Amino acid sequence: MIILGDLQLGHKDLDTWKPGPNSAGGVSVQIIFQNDTQKTIKYVYFDVVPYNAVKDAQRCTISGKTKAELSFTGPIEPGAVCRNIYWENIWYNRTITTLDLVMVEVLYMDGSSEKLTGANIKYGDPPGCYIATAVYGSYDCPQVWTLRRFRDHTLAASWYGRTFLHAYYAVSPTLVKWFGRTAWFQKLWRGPLDRLVARLRDEGVADTPYQDREW
């Protein structure tokens, strides 16, 4: 099956993911998940329902639809983490505050499939650059590519860097889970991360697409 790391509603503002509808009332959906099987995934389908603050299901004011049927096309290799999964303006409705994932269907390259609902949908914490991803809205964007290179080729090269990374990965998932979608948390970290990214780029650390190094 797949492990769902996060399900967010919000919108893109430049290169940052922000909670809540955009200025036109558009609500976008972002999902993080990991292929927790030994098989390659061909397609994944997600059924998502939006709710207001008192847990009443909501409709799009333009299309009238409630449930969104979202799809993502692989291939997704075994163990791979998909982070930059994003569907724009699924609903237009300013009262939407929460989402519920009601069904996940996975189709594999070997022709097999599985459908998950309710308690059978597994949630967890796929590995990643948690705080930077929360601030910049994606695991795959220029700023995070720069930071991931710094992590893998500088911090991971020394014992004290590895000690820092182990402590970071022990603490940051909880911080992001509690506060990652709040404006104050993103504002708190945005300045220091922007300055670090700028310094690393000045030192020659690239901001092009990057595949994580195992360490």
Disulfide bonds with the S-S distance in Angstrom:
none
